[in-house]
Amino acid sequence: MRVLVVEDEPGIAQFVCQGLREASYAVDLASDGVEGLDYALSAEYDVIVLDILLPQVDGLQLLEKLRSHRIKAPVLLLTALDTVEDRVKGLNAGADDYLVKPFAFSELLARIRALLRRPPLQVETVLRIGELEMDTSRREVHRAGRLIELSQREFALLEYLMRHPCQVLTRTQIAEHVWNFDFANESNVVDVYIGYLRRKLDRGFDHSLIHTLRGVGYRLAPKEDA
């Protein structure tokens, strides 16, 4: 596995890089945001470890540039800033995880391994499946240009389906990602909300985008892939 470390503090950089190399990772080191972007654009990394307080281009600006270039590698932010606002800014900018300095290397390594186990997801704020389009930042959904009004729960359900296009998702998978621990597995709430979505998405169209696989679950796919 190949890791890019973007860190300007020599002591921390050496500590992190040496530990990762001893753990059998291939590691590249960049000492500022400009160099970090150059590295990220020139090679494919499995994980990027990114400090926030960097010279020239800071970590959050670099993160936004990475995502704008459609670089989907998971990003672990390193920072001395530990307020809720700082964490929210990092995660909203496209980070996948957040680690506050000082930290134990064992925790850093565990977080990297956890990121590597995650399935790849679309990181774009605009999702498209056939004629269906969702803007997650504006919280708007259009089908063939027509605006579709959704409740918060309907939007969350549709976003989960759109982030796993053409995949069969079980009711349990859907429930665990869209509902909280109060969800009862024996409830038919998933089926009910799928019904709500279908009525809103399919109104005025001759085919449905959400397909039922009896006894298994649901799949979102354009007509040609149904």
Phi, psi and omega in degrees: 000142184249129184238136172256124176252124178244102187209130184263348178275114187305318182297313180293319180301314180295317179301312183290312183296317180297316180297319180293321178294322177293336176270012173076023173268145170277127189234133169246144182240130172241141186256359175206172185294325180294313179295323179298318178295318178301315178299312186296329180277344185259350180212163179259120182252149177277329177212145174240123176260117194232121173283147180279315185272089182242151174287159178069290176236120184285171187298321181291321176296318178297318180300317178296322177294319179300313181291326178292334175272011178061031174278117189260003180303136177298142184241127175254117181275136172249133181200155173270353182274127188230026175274159178301320181299318179295318180295318180297318179301316181295315181291322178292334179284350177120010178286155179257337179202171192213127180229127185267135175282147353284155182221159175274140181299326180300324178289318176303313181296319179296321180291321177298315179297323178295319179296322181291338179278344183286141174290147179295139177239160172291133180256355181293149176280340177251120181253140181225129173228104184060235182270003180264132181226135177235127173257106186288336179281320178275346183058052179234145177232133177231142169238119183053037178088351181270128179290134180242121180276126181234149172287170180300317181291320178296320178297315180297319179295315180294321179298318179297317178296319183287335177279356176228060187297139176064013177259142176279121181246129179285163177299323179294317178301314181297313183298318182293335182263339186251333180248167181264194185292346179284350181295135177260123184299332182279353181287154177262024185298325179298314180297322180297314182287329172299319177298317177301313182298314181302315181299321182281319182287325189265353182301121179090000180242156185265004178212151181268148177266338180259121186247138180265132170250106188305131179079357183241295182168220186228157179217134175260122182204149174294167186304318185292341180257000186295000000 
